[in-house]
Amino acid sequence: MKIEAIRAMKIDELHAELERLRRHLFDLRAQAVTEKLEDPTQLLKTRRDIARILTVLHERGEKNVEQRQAHLSARAAKR
């Protein structure tokens, strides 16, 4: 994902994308353990995308990103 695309997103979209990428990274790690990962570079690309999103959130002055992510995850689990 390009940084220009990330900077064009709204705060809520960034948090949703961050949650999606973290779940994707979890799935990739599980695949890596079972040796069924076709493209090992996906792990690195996903980690970098997560870092880019966190960087943009911090640039915009977002505080407590991890707490908000936990709140959103808990809210989604209740649904």
Summary of the structure (lengths in Angstrom):
residues: 79
radius of gyration: 13.6
end to end distance: 28.8
largest distance: 39.6
contacts: 185
relative contact order: 0.17
helix: 77%
strand: 0%
